[in-house]
């Protein structure tokens, strides 16, 4: 990889852009190893994106030496623009008008979250909040705000929702005021409300509420909930929920609002990128183990899953004609990686979980065990998280049967070195794909209901900074996503191509000496949304990109690349029995 | 469709016993009996929602809120810091036809308020709330009644109706050679010694009638970018936007402007309801007419109803005007009282329409027996010192041009008929020049007929509040739904009743000399009265060299409305974007139906450009940047 120095001073008005800039030294590539992760491209890399970083002309431009896509004129043109751009860099050098293409992403959003998350913050200081209450008005959960603050608010929410049910026999859906929205979801005996001032659509908020409600059901089941409230309408559910439930709700809210977690936005899940043959071998192993288990009565096992860290599905064992709903899987993954990760090597868990979209009235039982350590790959990846085997049964007493099945499967996987492959599987990187000018993207395959997303490469060591960065990226995606969908969630048309661009308005007035000498990074962000019956593509370009043709070419390359590697990137059928 | 409209002021109630005092207006469009408690419950809930949303911070800054229920939408605006105006619209399928985005209903709420303030001043100026309630009943109820009966009122404003604080301006390009029509108005009227400081302003509107669907397909219709305020001359008057929106509203409701419309005397009458659902039968007459013969009974009911309507309406009209003027049973008066909406494109009419017409709509030259509102229109405004002042407005029309003269109320010369004749002559001179320079360019004559623009656009400036729009409005809805509107049937019936359809134009001209000075703009009906005003210009403008058309002008009206709805969705999406201040946001969308839409929004303006991808594919592919065409807007 080429090494490029940071050669301009980012003095953009947005402080965030500085905070998230990686500490790039002359010895560190901006695409270099990060957090100890060794950069190992899984496909032929044709272009190193770091060449697009801005340089001043005095420095010899770094021209990519190898794997250059020679027929890409747009790329060359962009290269020439970016490498020699010197807009406003030196006093009087107004002849340089090429835009600067930066690897960093400035923020273009209005936000009003308080700096500290102290409990005594005013409710109005948050730009996003979730409220869960009972249909009798008793608070269950609020994302932000103390009990004293939210109790009266929930009382009003309850009154408003009940009023329209009684008087108009019609449920209230949203209250909107410009980009601020308050969305409601009536899942009696539970009421849910979401407030957002981030320009999210009604459909998006309602989906988020549905996800929160699904979590409650996964913990309690609809039958249990109905039983509580049929006995006593003003039942206080908080007394029944455990501390871990509230932690999980916090975690889910944080995932939805602050982290790069597009699962709910897209209604899809992520899959571990794995070679087709390896995945097929794992599926074969799962099937063989199941068939060999002659003691296991038919129907005991409903589903078997191997899940890699970061909520990535690796492989699935399922009965013919049955699949699990994406929401159910998302919830399961959330629980596994935020709740059950403290398992020791030899520990197993047998947990009842309700899969609300599968059957909201009953529980299924999950046998959960970490995959044994790999012999060849590094012992731990992804900040200590390890892949997990989940075996799901409808029978309460199937633990030992499933334990045997799990043990056999582990042996089989280890014997064929398949566990090593799972451990060694890497997430894709933006540099894997020959898509110039693209900072980040999400590709969703509608057929598979799965999406792929490159690993974030600019995350710094600091947890809060990386979180801010994730929030910035997901906010971009929300905006880009919303530009092709209506408020009710339906697409504007069967296939839509949409460019979104944010640009700082030209500064008026004379520049100060400082501004003139030190180059400012002008905000010029571009995003693209492309939806067709087969796929959805959302991408964010590097700052300074303004050539739509070049971006479109990159988008096409991403689509082509994803189609070419479809079997590696997406899980098709799984092991069907 | 509409369920209820309400105006209330929570500050009017001091305690539980006085809660009812806050309710200033509650009008239900349904035949349901609603108790006072229910009404108070509804407005209480609206207040509750308002304060709930205010507690979240981000929602408190805007003065409009939309509550979406599964079957209806409640739209609320807050004016003058304490008055709430709320409208409830049913969104059940089949009840909103055509489906109108709620953003446009919110705009209508603002228009409704603007028009009230233009006529009577702000709500807070009324000390006696009873008086305010009476005026609200007079003004706001008919406003929404018209929309209930003719939803196309909203549709006709189209995408330009998305910014209620904006004013649609016409974008005619005038030939710069020779003396301009503006300078004629300036020199001869505004700066003339007798008018100086007394005639405050002259507003010139170009309001071509878009009623004739045949004209559209025959390529004789002017582009929508020519519609609107062409010019006004003074920055002193602050009511230009409100005044313009009032005129556009009347034009959208009635299709044509007439003396009665401007004087506020023309109202749609709802078909009588309650007697075995006759109203419903009339509403659905389109369906009925195409229904199987088994529906004969229902058809018969509709037919009977349609036959009876004209009679009752005509008599009502005669009675009402007669009682105010002392004249009754004047056939010509009836003809003028009822604006004509339908245009069967007979050859005679086509010829008539090609003639130039002019006259006055509201002027002291009208018969003294007519009410004062026919002679001078009063509007009010709040001056910079906080006092309520008024203006007198006079209206002339010259073909498709409406000229509004804004005078000080003390200006007595307007009551001098000689002065008015002179003024009218000066206007005619100027507008003749207007037509010559706007539509008959020497250059374009040499080049041949001007090409249609390959794009359509809409721009709104948040600073100047100007709306420029070339996306054609849907003015032909009634032609497409022939017979479905009970009011249209009434008007048809009136024509048949008096046998006018069988007469030719020349007969009409002689037979119907109208001494009352009532006229209608842009209609055959008004043409008959040209002689009465003695202002028929001899010049004819059968062909315009420039029609200011764009590629959408050939599109069917349903598709055009679909396109506008789609664009409104795009605009709503970008409006709700979480963009930080000081940034420009641009979107370029290409849909699979070929719609290519470019939207730009910054702190000062919103621009939309629409093109057809398939028509200009080669152009786009050769373009380096697709958004280049956005530069056409400058």
HADDOCK unambig.tbl for C-alpha pairs under 7 A between the chains (distance, minus, plus):
assign (segid A and resid 108 and name CA) (segid B and resid 579 and name CA) 5.93 0.50 0.50
assign (segid A and resid 108 and name CA) (segid B and resid 580 and name CA) 5.57 0.50 0.50
assign (segid A and resid 109 and name CA) (segid B and resid 578 and name CA) 5.43 0.50 0.50
assign (segid A and resid 109 and name CA) (segid B and resid 579 and name CA) 4.72 0.50 0.50
assign (segid A and resid 109 and name CA) (segid B and resid 580 and name CA) 4.61 0.50 0.50
assign (segid A and resid 110 and name CA) (segid B and resid 578 and name CA) 5.82 0.50 0.50
assign (segid A and resid 110 and name CA) (segid B and resid 579 and name CA) 5.79 0.50 0.50
assign (segid A and resid 110 and name CA) (segid B and resid 580 and name CA) 4.27 0.50 0.50
assign (segid A and resid 123 and name CA) (segid B and resid 56 and name CA) 6.38 0.50 0.50
assign (segid A and resid 124 and name CA) (segid B and resid 55 and name CA) 6.12 0.50 0.50
assign (segid A and resid 124 and name CA) (segid B and resid 56 and name CA) 4.32 0.50 0.50
assign (segid A and resid 124 and name CA) (segid B and resid 57 and name CA) 4.49 0.50 0.50
assign (segid A and resid 125 and name CA) (segid B and resid 57 and name CA) 6.91 0.50 0.50
assign (segid A and resid 170 and name CA) (segid B and resid 69 and name CA) 6.21 0.50 0.50
assign (segid A and resid 170 and name CA) (segid B and resid 70 and name CA) 5.72 0.50 0.50
assign (segid A and resid 170 and name CA) (segid B and resid 71 and name CA) 6.29 0.50 0.50
assign (segid A and resid 171 and name CA) (segid B and resid 69 and name CA) 5.64 0.50 0.50
assign (segid A and resid 171 and name CA) (segid B and resid 70 and name CA) 5.71 0.50 0.50
assign (segid A and resid 172 and name CA) (segid B and resid 68 and name CA) 6.19 0.50 0.50
assign (segid A and resid 172 and name CA) (segid B and resid 69 and name CA) 4.25 0.50 0.50
assign (segid A and resid 172 and name CA) (segid B and resid 70 and name CA) 6.41 0.50 0.50
assign (segid A and resid 173 and name CA) (segid B and resid 68 and name CA) 5.41 0.50 0.50
assign (segid A and resid 173 and name CA) (segid B and resid 69 and name CA) 5.10 0.50 0.50
assign (segid A and resid 173 and name CA) (segid B and resid 70 and name CA) 6.39 0.50 0.50
assign (segid A and resid 174 and name CA) (segid B and resid 67 and name CA) 5.83 0.50 0.50
assign (segid A and resid 174 and name CA) (segid B and resid 68 and name CA) 5.13 0.50 0.50
assign (segid A and resid 175 and name CA) (segid B and resid 65 and name CA) 6.86 0.50 0.50
assign (segid A and resid 175 and name CA) (segid B and resid 66 and name CA) 5.54 0.50 0.50
assign (segid A and resid 175 and name CA) (segid B and resid 67 and name CA) 4.37 0.50 0.50
assign (segid A and resid 175 and name CA) (segid B and resid 68 and name CA) 6.18 0.50 0.50
assign (segid A and resid 176 and name CA) (segid B and resid 65 and name CA) 5.73 0.50 0.50
assign (segid A and resid 176 and name CA) (segid B and resid 66 and name CA) 5.19 0.50 0.50
assign (segid A and resid 176 and name CA) (segid B and resid 67 and name CA) 6.48 0.50 0.50
assign (segid A and resid 177 and name CA) (segid B and resid 59 and name CA) 5.61 0.50 0.50
assign (segid A and resid 177 and name CA) (segid B and resid 62 and name CA) 6.68 0.50 0.50
assign (segid A and resid 177 and name CA) (segid B and resid 64 and name CA) 6.36 0.50 0.50
assign (segid A and resid 177 and name CA) (segid B and resid 65 and name CA) 4.80 0.50 0.50
assign (segid A and resid 177 and name CA) (segid B and resid 66 and name CA) 6.47 0.50 0.50
assign (segid A and resid 178 and name CA) (segid B and resid 576 and name CA) 5.75 0.50 0.50
assign (segid A and resid 179 and name CA) (segid B and resid 576 and name CA) 4.13 0.50 0.50
assign (segid A and resid 179 and name CA) (segid B and resid 577 and name CA) 6.59 0.50 0.50
assign (segid A and resid 180 and name CA) (segid B and resid 58 and name CA) 6.10 0.50 0.50
assign (segid A and resid 180 and name CA) (segid B and resid 59 and name CA) 5.74 0.50 0.50
assign (segid A and resid 197 and name CA) (segid B and resid 58 and name CA) 6.21 0.50 0.50
assign (segid A and resid 198 and name CA) (segid B and resid 578 and name CA) 5.41 0.50 0.50
assign (segid A and resid 199 and name CA) (segid B and resid 576 and name CA) 5.17 0.50 0.50
assign (segid A and resid 199 and name CA) (segid B and resid 577 and name CA) 5.14 0.50 0.50
assign (segid A and resid 199 and name CA) (segid B and resid 578 and name CA) 5.23 0.50 0.50
assign (segid A and resid 479 and name CA) (segid B and resid 577 and name CA) 6.81 0.50 0.50
assign (segid A and resid 483 and name CA) (segid B and resid 573 and name CA) 6.38 0.50 0.50
assign (segid A and resid 486 and name CA) (segid B and resid 569 and name CA) 6.95 0.50 0.50
assign (segid A and resid 493 and name CA) (segid B and resid 591 and name CA) 5.95 0.50 0.50
assign (segid A and resid 493 and name CA) (segid B and resid 592 and name CA) 6.48 0.50 0.50
assign (segid A and resid 494 and name CA) (segid B and resid 592 and name CA) 6.45 0.50 0.50
assign (segid A and resid 495 and name CA) (segid B and resid 591 and name CA) 6.06 0.50 0.50
assign (segid A and resid 495 and name CA) (segid B and resid 592 and name CA) 5.36 0.50 0.50
assign (segid A and resid 496 and name CA) (segid B and resid 589 and name CA) 6.83 0.50 0.50
assign (segid A and resid 496 and name CA) (segid B and resid 590 and name CA) 5.59 0.50 0.50
assign (segid A and resid 496 and name CA) (segid B and resid 591 and name CA) 4.56 0.50 0.50
assign (segid A and resid 496 and name CA) (segid B and resid 592 and name CA) 6.24 0.50 0.50
assign (segid A and resid 497 and name CA) (segid B and resid 589 and name CA) 5.57 0.50 0.50
assign (segid A and resid 497 and name CA) (segid B and resid 590 and name CA) 5.04 0.50 0.50
assign (segid A and resid 497 and name CA) (segid B and resid 591 and name CA) 6.53 0.50 0.50
assign (segid A and resid 498 and name CA) (segid B and resid 587 and name CA) 6.67 0.50 0.50
assign (segid A and resid 498 and name CA) (segid B and resid 588 and name CA) 5.39 0.50 0.50
assign (segid A and resid 498 and name CA) (segid B and resid 589 and name CA) 4.13 0.50 0.50
assign (segid A and resid 498 and name CA) (segid B and resid 590 and name CA) 6.19 0.50 0.50
assign (segid A and resid 499 and name CA) (segid B and resid 587 and name CA) 5.31 0.50 0.50
assign (segid A and resid 499 and name CA) (segid B and resid 588 and name CA) 4.96 0.50 0.50
assign (segid A and resid 499 and name CA) (segid B and resid 589 and name CA) 6.35 0.50 0.50
assign (segid A and resid 500 and name CA) (segid B and resid 586 and name CA) 5.58 0.50 0.50
assign (segid A and resid 500 and name CA) (segid B and resid 587 and name CA) 4.41 0.50 0.50
assign (segid A and resid 500 and name CA) (segid B and resid 588 and name CA) 6.60 0.50 0.50
assign (segid A and resid 501 and name CA) (segid B and resid 585 and name CA) 5.48 0.50 0.50
assign (segid A and resid 501 and name CA) (segid B and resid 586 and name CA) 4.89 0.50 0.50
assign (segid A and resid 501 and name CA) (segid B and resid 587 and name CA) 6.25 0.50 0.50
assign (segid A and resid 502 and name CA) (segid B and resid 583 and name CA) 6.31 0.50 0.50
assign (segid A and resid 502 and name CA) (segid B and resid 584 and name CA) 5.45 0.50 0.50
assign (segid A and resid 502 and name CA) (segid B and resid 585 and name CA) 4.48 0.50 0.50
assign (segid A and resid 502 and name CA) (segid B and resid 586 and name CA) 6.39 0.50 0.50
assign (segid A and resid 503 and name CA) (segid B and resid 583 and name CA) 5.45 0.50 0.50
assign (segid A and resid 503 and name CA) (segid B and resid 584 and name CA) 5.00 0.50 0.50
assign (segid A and resid 503 and name CA) (segid B and resid 585 and name CA) 6.47 0.50 0.50
assign (segid A and resid 504 and name CA) (segid B and resid 582 and name CA) 6.25 0.50 0.50
assign (segid A and resid 504 and name CA) (segid B and resid 583 and name CA) 4.47 0.50 0.50
assign (segid A and resid 504 and name CA) (segid B and resid 584 and name CA) 6.02 0.50 0.50
assign (segid A and resid 505 and name CA) (segid B and resid 582 and name CA) 5.80 0.50 0.50
assign (segid A and resid 505 and name CA) (segid B and resid 583 and name CA) 5.43 0.50 0.50
assign (segid A and resid 505 and name CA) (segid B and resid 584 and name CA) 6.04 0.50 0.50
assign (segid A and resid 547 and name CA) (segid B and resid 625 and name CA) 6.39 0.50 0.50
assign (segid A and resid 548 and name CA) (segid B and resid 625 and name CA) 6.07 0.50 0.50
assign (segid A and resid 548 and name CA) (segid B and resid 626 and name CA) 6.87 0.50 0.50
assign (segid A and resid 549 and name CA) (segid B and resid 624 and name CA) 6.81 0.50 0.50
assign (segid A and resid 549 and name CA) (segid B and resid 625 and name CA) 6.59 0.50 0.50
